[in-house]
Amino acid sequence: MMMTDIYAYVKYSDPCLDFVNSKVWNTRIEPFTDLFSGYEDVVHWLRQLNILGDTDVESLLQLAKKDARETQKAFEKIITLRDANYRLFTAIAHQQTPSNKEFEILNHYLQEAMRHRIVTSSTEGIRWTWINKEGSLDWMLWPLALSTAELLTSDRVQRIRECSGCYWLFMDNSRNGMRRWCDMKTCGNRAKAHRHYERAKISKI
Ligand SMILES: [Zn+2]
């Protein structure tokens, strides 16, 4: 898939939800379409989500060129977390209890993340910092696991929805919490047009 196509899918909601939305239900090409066909796709996607900066992208892609086997391993780890998160979030969006297996996967990466999380002080102030990123092809899993854990343990977890149109996950920030579509302009309008079409068909019978 062309990189420009990937960018068109990024919606800028919660990074961990956008990460999961890299696997999309495309109603034209059934069933699921995975926008990640390799490690490079992941890196570019996460740059769009601002989880990676330009220098991160450069160094990760350079590192990836050096060891194809390690890069494939990192890619598989990323897919494992992404798919577990997908199952966690969709279960929650459908008011079901996620399985322990998904939590085990998340906690595995979360523990890895916490080992690399420290507090540092500089002229800019005191900050949380990731350490020992150098030489790691999959350190992006740390902020992703952490943001997933933070979302799951916050009140906002009740606002995770699955779009009735395209099956993307999104955060319902509406006042009444009744939003059904990721985007009213696209999926909402499509659904309305479809209902209008169905009604018109019935009235003709
Ligand atoms: Zn949608």
Boltz pocket constraint, residues with backbone or C-beta under 6 A from the ligand:
constraints:
  - pocket:
      binder: B
      contacts: [[A, 163], [A, 164], [A, 165], [A, 166], [A, 167], [A, 168], [A, 181], [A, 182], [A, 183], [A, 187]]
      max_distance: 6.0
